[in-house]
Amino acid sequence: MNGKNGKYHRLYSDLAWLWPLWGSVEEYREESEEAVELIQKHAKIEVKTLLDITCGGGKNLFHFKKHFDAYGLDISNAMLDNARKLNPECNFYLEDMRYYDLKRQFDSIYLNDGIAYITSADDLLRTFQCAFNHLRAGGVMICYAEFCKEDLIQNKTDNTVSKTDGIEITFIENIYDPDPEDDTFESVMIYLIREKGKLRIEHDFHLCGTFKVDVWRDLLCKAGFEVTEYPKGANTFNAPSFVCVKSKY
Ligand SMILES: C[S@@+](CC[C@H](N)C(=O)[O-])C[C@H]1O[C@@H](n2cnc3c(N)ncnc32)[C@H](O)[C@@H]1O
């Protein structure tokens, strides 16, 4: 896990300027709209506010803010700077998703991308409990088991090319699980940055968590949520998803 300044994940610290170039804001529209639909379908209260936990560069927030008064929380100030540029009208919290007390609650919570950085079941429970405490009764949290143990593909490599203002960047990401018996896997990134014909190669290492779907479900219930589960295939991520309601009683 990185420190509060995010210094161990280069993508979220010295190389955070790359994030706006890795996937357009438009590419986040469909998944964000799907989450909005689920929130509106399952909420037992009128939903006016949303907290995006691990909001990163604010690409999801860009779509959420059309529907809700949207807030972001992230451990990396460099990523929050990206999010602020894209969403100057939103408010942000610099916090660790496992430990925070904002002294307020939200009508809905989106907990996605960054949950991959939780590497133990204890921290997963802590993260769910923190989110539960910040959700209003009758509100909804949406999360996805994107890297669940059942579906993790060994030694998978993807690459994406981005061209803008004289810079061409090739993002290469390799996922590898050295020990399928434990709860972690490695995500290794290589960035080929070509500026005015000059090549610069940077690399990055992220330790991530992988848990069985049963573990997700049990910990969400233990945190206090009423959970409705959707199978993979029901959403853009092609991952099992959980709609988590905080009971009114
Ligand atoms: C892939 S990015 C999220 C991108 C985001 N969905 C967007 O719309 O731009 C993952 C984020 O998780 C954040 N993160 C990782 N560990 C965290 C923690 N313990 N608490 C809060 N944020 C964390 C990183 O700083 C990073 O910004």
The ligand as an SDF file (V2000), in Angstrom:
LIG
                    3D

 27 29  0  0  0  0  0  0  0  0999 V2000
   -7.0290    3.8910  -11.3790 C   0  0  0  0  0  0  0  0  0  0  0  0
   -7.0710    5.2330  -10.2780 S   0  0  0  0  0  0  0  0  0  0  0  0
   -8.7770    5.6990  -10.2590 C   0  0  0  0  0  0  0  0  0  0  0  0
   -9.1850    6.4120  -11.5130 C   0  0  0  0  0  0  0  0  0  0  0  0
  -10.5600    7.0310  -11.4310 C   0  0  0  0  0  0  0  0  0  0  0  0
  -11.6350    6.0530  -11.5000 N   0  0  0  0  0  0  0  0  0  0  0  0
  -10.7980    8.1290  -12.4580 C   0  0  0  0  0  0  0  0  0  0  0  0
  -11.9820    8.3140  -12.7970 O   0  0  0  0  0  0  0  0  0  0  0  0
   -9.8650    8.8260  -12.8830 O   0  0  0  0  0  0  0  0  0  0  0  0
   -6.9070    4.4350   -8.7130 C   0  0  0  0  0  0  0  0  0  0  0  0
   -6.7850    5.4240   -7.5680 C   0  0  0  0  0  0  0  0  0  0  0  0
   -6.7900    4.7100   -6.3250 O   0  0  0  0  0  0  0  0  0  0  0  0
   -6.0970    5.5350   -5.4020 C   0  0  0  0  0  0  0  0  0  0  0  0
   -5.7580    4.7990   -4.1650 N   0  0  0  0  0  0  0  0  0  0  0  0
   -4.9280    3.7410   -4.0240 C   0  0  0  0  0  0  0  0  0  0  0  0
   -4.8670    3.3660   -2.7260 N   0  0  0  0  0  0  0  0  0  0  0  0
   -5.6970    4.1960   -2.0390 C   0  0  0  0  0  0  0  0  0  0  0  0
   -6.0820    4.3090   -0.6650 C   0  0  0  0  0  0  0  0  0  0  0  0
   -5.5920    3.4820    0.2680 N   0  0  0  0  0  0  0  0  0  0  0  0
   -6.9790    5.2510   -0.3220 N   0  0  0  0  0  0  0  0  0  0  0  0
   -7.4970    6.1110   -1.2490 C   0  0  0  0  0  0  0  0  0  0  0  0
   -7.1560    6.0680   -2.5670 N   0  0  0  0  0  0  0  0  0  0  0  0
   -6.2800    5.1120   -2.9640 C   0  0  0  0  0  0  0  0  0  0  0  0
   -4.8850    5.9890   -6.2000 C   0  0  0  0  0  0  0  0  0  0  0  0
   -4.2500    7.1140   -5.6160 O   0  0  0  0  0  0  0  0  0  0  0  0
   -5.4960    6.2580   -7.5680 C   0  0  0  0  0  0  0  0  0  0  0  0
   -5.7910    7.6090   -7.7580 O   0  0  0  0  0  0  0  0  0  0  0  0
  1  2  1  0
  2  3  1  0
  2 10  1  0
  3  4  1  0
  4  5  1  0
  5  6  1  0
  5  7  1  0
  7  8  2  0
  7  9  1  0
 10 11  1  0
 11 12  1  0
 11 26  1  0
 12 13  1  0
 13 14  1  0
 13 24  1  0
 14 15  1  0
 14 23  1  0
 15 16  2  0
 16 17  1  0
 17 18  1  0
 17 23  2  0
 18 19  1  0
 18 20  2  0
 20 21  1  0
 21 22  2  0
 22 23  1  0
 24 25  1  0
 24 26  1  0
 26 27  1  0
M  CHG  2   2   1   9  -1
M  END
$$$$
